[in-house]
């Protein structure tokens, strides 16, 4: 029943659906007109794996260009990052690639990166980024790629679960071992005989 | 006794005086989660009904006549059970060998005997259906064998055994307990076979043996198995991280054996014989030491036992059904030495079907059997995960709700058009809209040292709000000359982001912005002489500026038009005004004059002193002083060298500066012509020049600037220009 804590940051251009993904994941809600994030929103949410629980401390950052220079404040020290783009917006895909590059250059060396092509619910005619292209890019850079829809919830939970699976267990394991060494009631009895 | 929450790290006491122990918080939180899951166990657990048979027999080192059919079978398949075959069979023996010194020390005989019994049990059980020996453990005379029906064998895991000797010296195996534990489906089951201290009067010894075995028995099942038991709700979450479990860390414990409790001495040996033979069970039961000790909570606390309905099982004359009372033998009052008890974490999950004795007669004890019906857990992992996720979601929800939250009445502070030397203030109202106390503070961006740009000042920069409470954050700006110069040079822009951080919560970005209404103040002479249009119209932004310059080709004025306009305006007012340049002007008028200069509009009404002040402050504001300090004389000026130095000075002055300098000095010489009425002297005006034409490098007037003042004086008093 051990819980491992990890900092996760969402990055990506404006209006690609970062906050929507978080709101869908944390509260299972969706707002068509989600206000732009001016600042960095903070939420926590747990994900259950087979044998452990991963608790994410999520920083949802502002996507607007004018705030871009502040992003390092949030990806610094993050164990995981979700770089989001809008499948119907090629510029946002290019933006995502530059975010990935920045993370690899300036983020934590072991940061687990997931690329999320959001708005997968849109009709194929509006799609501007092909799955093959994004998947190939992700594979090349050894990062996860998932196509999500905050609107219809598809793949949202999965996105976080996949990241959780890739997060290290060793340190957390060590911590658990150090922490929970005794069952108090039992120890007492042992002491008195 | 209260058990304290154990943590490996000490409490932390940060400066705010609160005491924090993150580890304790985590543990308490996990305990809560565990409790929620335990309460909802039925939602993700299927229970299966399982039959279980426990047999115990002190065989007094005898062997059964294995060739006689049905002897073993009559014991292991009590007729009372009919055709129902147990799913689990636990068979315990005591005294498979004589408890002599050799057997206590050397295992060979016991090993041989235990193998013999195992073989016979196995053979017997398998006459009905297939059983597999899950584990066997023996210690001197004690032997415990646990069998599981083959149909369940895949559901058996984490099988471990343990032995505890409590005999001679408190450790030898002539007395003690052997045990086997296993996970059966998702329940944990433990069997203990024990042999306690003998003799009617030694009740305390037997109680102590029980306590000793209970506390000393430990199974090293590994952390993973413990974790699994925690998940199954079989042990508390406190066991997480430990690799061992004790006897009571099991869903079910079945304790069988020769516990050696007798009929207490309030009944004489003779009475016990009589009542045993007459089957006065109820009377004897009231005097049974184990019943009395259990009633007084001296032993087997939390354990249960079925009601004894059979005659005492000890001590028989071997190969007969008679209590031993031959005169040559030690006389023992009959007793229920041989017992089966159980402990279940959920008492409703164990039901005893029968509690019997067998009439096999090779030993001085009769065997005892107990059949149980138990409810074992079968956890549906997917459902459990669903419930777990739900519990966590609820917890996350509350934790997210208890994050601090503030509302801001606005996040953009736009000052609109900002003028040279403009001072302005705006404010933001911060309201705690959350459910907890909110601590906020402004934090620098990335590696910045300050919270914001120099021209902004914010107050307060931190604060605490209780829910519902509001506070105003004030933003003041001051567009001083330094900022104006930087704006003109494109090194500064009128916008900034200020980060308001909620402790344990989110960051809000506050944007402060404005548009600079350009002024000729704070510019350089070089820039001013190429601008024919009002300075205000000239865009700061490079692209727009290039666009502007396409339409308006650069002018090439000999002096800035603004300088010319000021001098012209003073001239027009007349130069006879007393204390010209020495009397301060009116601030509002100076401001108005500046605005008219920037927009090329008429000055309107003004006092000449205001215009003189405008001249002085215009020259002082230049981003490069009219007389650069690099051109100051390098030697002390005296009557001999003043002429050449002055000449040299004019030669090295950059052309535009030269024009302006000559223009101003000429004007000031004209002012001196009216010294009778305005009362000015060359000395006074030289001081004015020093005030506005040169910029001291911070260190005040030095020798070189004093020399420069002499040169100003020289130009004002001679006809050198």
Interface residues (C-beta under 8 A of the other chain):
Chain A: X1 X2 X3 X26 X27 X38 X39 X40 X41 X42 X43 X44 X45 X46 X48 X51 X53 X62 X66 X67 X69 X70 X72 X73 X176 X177 X178 X179 X180 X181 X182 X183 X184 X185 X186 X187 X188 X189 X190 X193
Chain B: X1 X3 X4 X5 X6 X7 X8 X23 X26 X27 X29 X30 X33 X34 X211 X212 X215 X216 X223 X227 X230 X231 X235 X236 X237 X238 X239 X240 X241 X242 X246 X249 X385 X388 X389 X392 X393 X395 X396 X397 X399 X400 X403 X411 X445 X446 X497 X499 X500 X505 X506 X507 X508 X509 X511
